[in-house]
Amino acid sequence: MKEKIKEIICSHTYIKREDLDSIGDNDKLTELGLDSINVVYIIGEIEEEFNFSFYDEDMLLVNFETIDKILKTVGKYVSVKSV
């Protein structure tokens, strides 16, 4: 799931894959240029890719600041076995 999330992030931002791979899972993606507009597109593609819809209370920028936070948020909806 982590690799797919990284692909989605790279497809909706100017962040290069090698830059994304060079940071830690708890480093803020905003330092690489992620903004709130990017997050809207990322949320949409994650929902489509994994076939679920986020609840409104989970669609907060803070839940998409790091790879780890994205994985935890998506993990509420998708079991690792199905990915």
FINUVO-667386 format. One record per residue (C-alpha): residue in three letters; x, y, z. Coordinates in nm, 2 decimals. Each point is the difference from the previous one (the first is absolute). Example, Ala and Ser with C-alpha at 12.3 -4.5 7.8 and 13.67 -1.06 7.14 Angstrom:
! FINUVO-667386
<r><residu>ALA</residu><u>1.23</u><v>-0.45</v><w>0.78</w></r>
<r><residu>SER</residu><u>0.14</u><v>0.34</v><w>-0.07</w></r>
This chain:
! FINUVO-667386
<r><residu>MET</residu><u>0.00</u><v>0.00</v><w>0.00</w></r>
<r><residu>LYS</residu><u>0.29</u><v>0.24</v><w>0.08</w></r>
<r><residu>GLU</residu><u>0.14</u><v>-0.02</v><w>-0.35</w></r>
<r><residu>LYS</residu><u>-0.34</u><v>0.06</v><w>-0.16</w></r>
<r><residu>ILE</residu><u>-0.05</u><v>0.31</v><w>0.23</w></r>
<r><residu>LYS</residu><u>0.34</u><v>0.13</v><w>-0.11</w></r>
<r><residu>GLU</residu><u>-0.09</u><v>-0.05</v><w>-0.36</w></r>
<r><residu>ILE</residu><u>-0.33</u><v>0.20</v><w>0.06</w></r>
<r><residu>ILE</residu><u>0.19</u><v>0.28</v><w>0.17</w></r>
<r><residu>CYS</residu><u>0.25</u><v>0.03</v><w>-0.28</w></r>
<r><residu>SER</residu><u>-0.27</u><v>0.00</v><w>-0.27</w></r>
<r><residu>HIS</residu><u>-0.18</u><v>0.30</v><w>0.16</w></r>
<r><residu>THR</residu><u>0.30</u><v>0.21</v><w>0.10</w></r>
<r><residu>TYR</residu><u>0.33</u><v>0.12</v><w>-0.13</w></r>
<r><residu>ILE</residu><u>0.17</u><v>-0.22</v><w>0.25</w></r>
<r><residu>LYS</residu><u>0.24</u><v>-0.24</v><w>-0.16</w></r>
<r><residu>ARG</residu><u>0.00</u><v>-0.37</v><w>0.10</w></r>
<r><residu>GLU</residu><u>0.37</u><v>0.01</v><w>0.11</w></r>
<r><residu>ASP</residu><u>-0.07</u><v>0.31</v><w>0.22</w></r>
<r><residu>LEU</residu><u>-0.30</u><v>-0.18</v><w>0.16</w></r>
<r><residu>ASP</residu><u>0.21</u><v>-0.32</v><w>0.05</w></r>
<r><residu>SER</residu><u>0.28</u><v>0.21</v><w>0.16</w></r>
<r><residu>ILE</residu><u>-0.21</u><v>0.13</v><w>0.29</w></r>
<r><residu>GLY</residu><u>-0.12</u><v>-0.19</v><w>0.31</w></r>
<r><residu>ASP</residu><u>-0.36</u><v>-0.12</v><w>0.04</w></r>
<r><residu>ASN</residu><u>-0.06</u><v>0.26</v><w>0.27</w></r>
<r><residu>ASP</residu><u>0.16</u><v>0.30</v><w>-0.19</w></r>
<r><residu>LYS</residu><u>-0.25</u><v>0.26</v><w>-0.11</w></r>
<r><residu>LEU</residu><u>-0.09</u><v>-0.01</v><w>-0.37</w></r>
<r><residu>THR</residu><u>-0.06</u><v>0.37</v><w>0.00</w></r>
<r><residu>GLU</residu><u>0.38</u><v>0.04</v><w>0.01</w></r>
<r><residu>LEU</residu><u>0.00</u><v>-0.16</v><w>-0.34</w></r>
<r><residu>GLY</residu><u>-0.27</u><v>0.22</v><w>-0.13</w></r>
<r><residu>LEU</residu><u>-0.33</u><v>-0.17</v><w>0.09</w></r>
<r><residu>ASP</residu><u>-0.28</u><v>0.24</v><w>0.04</w></r>
<r><residu>SER</residu><u>-0.37</u><v>-0.02</v><w>0.08</w></r>
<r><residu>ILE</residu><u>-0.10</u><v>0.00</v><w>-0.37</w></r>
<r><residu>ASN</residu><u>0.22</u><v>-0.30</v><w>-0.06</w></r>
<r><residu>VAL</residu><u>-0.16</u><v>-0.18</v><w>0.30</w></r>
<r><residu>VAL</residu><u>-0.34</u><v>0.04</v><w>-0.15</w></r>
<r><residu>TYR</residu><u>0.11</u><v>-0.19</v><w>-0.31</w></r>
<r><residu>ILE</residu><u>0.20</u><v>-0.25</v><w>0.20</w></r>
<r><residu>ILE</residu><u>-0.31</u><v>-0.08</v><w>0.21</w></r>
<r><residu>GLY</residu><u>-0.21</u><v>-0.05</v><w>-0.31</w></r>
<r><residu>GLU</residu><u>0.24</u><v>-0.24</v><w>-0.15</w></r>
<r><residu>ILE</residu><u>0.05</u><v>-0.19</v><w>0.32</w></r>
<r><residu>GLU</residu><u>-0.37</u><v>-0.05</v><w>0.03</w></r>
<r><residu>GLU</residu><u>-0.03</u><v>-0.11</v><w>-0.36</w></r>
<r><residu>GLU</residu><u>0.30</u><v>-0.23</v><w>0.02</w></r>
<r><residu>PHE</residu><u>-0.10</u><v>-0.18</v><w>0.32</w></r>
<r><residu>ASN</residu><u>-0.37</u><v>0.02</v><w>-0.05</w></r>
<r><residu>PHE</residu><u>-0.13</u><v>0.19</v><w>0.30</w></r>
<r><residu>SER</residu><u>-0.10</u><v>0.35</v><w>0.11</w></r>
<r><residu>PHE</residu><u>0.17</u><v>0.19</v><w>0.29</w></r>
<r><residu>TYR</residu><u>-0.23</u><v>0.13</v><w>0.27</w></r>
<r><residu>ASP</residu><u>-0.01</u><v>0.38</v><w>0.02</w></r>
<r><residu>GLU</residu><u>0.18</u><v>-0.01</v><w>0.34</w></r>
<r><residu>ASP</residu><u>0.30</u><v>-0.18</v><w>-0.15</w></r>
<r><residu>MET</residu><u>0.04</u><v>0.25</v><w>-0.29</w></r>
<r><residu>LEU</residu><u>0.23</u><v>0.23</v><w>0.19</w></r>
<r><residu>LEU</residu><u>0.33</u><v>0.13</v><w>-0.13</w></r>
<r><residu>VAL</residu><u>0.17</u><v>-0.13</v><w>0.31</w></r>
<r><residu>ASN</residu><u>-0.09</u><v>-0.36</v><w>-0.10</w></r>
<r><residu>PHE</residu><u>0.19</u><v>0.04</v><w>-0.32</w></r>
<r><residu>GLU</residu><u>0.31</u><v>0.18</v><w>0.12</w></r>
<r><residu>THR</residu><u>0.23</u><v>-0.31</v><w>0.00</w></r>
<r><residu>ILE</residu><u>0.01</u><v>-0.34</v><w>-0.17</w></r>
<r><residu>ASP</residu><u>-0.06</u><v>-0.16</v><w>0.34</w></r>
<r><residu>LYS</residu><u>-0.31</u><v>0.21</v><w>0.07</w></r>
<r><residu>ILE</residu><u>-0.14</u><v>-0.07</v><w>-0.34</w></r>
<r><residu>LEU</residu><u>0.06</u><v>-0.38</v><w>0.05</w></r>
<r><residu>LYS</residu><u>-0.17</u><v>0.02</v><w>0.35</w></r>
<r><residu>THR</residu><u>-0.30</u><v>0.19</v><w>-0.14</w></r>
<r><residu>VAL</residu><u>-0.04</u><v>-0.23</v><w>-0.30</w></r>
<r><residu>GLY</residu><u>0.05</u><v>-0.30</v><w>0.23</w></r>
<r><residu>LYS</residu><u>-0.32</u><v>0.09</v><w>0.18</w></r>
<r><residu>TYR</residu><u>-0.19</u><v>-0.09</v><w>-0.32</w></r>
<r><residu>VAL</residu><u>0.21</u><v>-0.26</v><w>-0.18</w></r>
<r><residu>SER</residu><u>0.15</u><v>-0.31</v><w>0.15</w></r>
<r><residu>VAL</residu><u>0.35</u><v>-0.08</v><w>-0.11</w></r>
<r><residu>LYS</residu><u>-0.11</u><v>-0.35</v><w>-0.12</w></r>
<r><residu>SER</residu><u>-0.22</u><v>0.16</v><w>-0.27</w></r>
<r><residu>VAL</residu><u>0.27</u><v>0.22</v><w>-0.14</w></r>
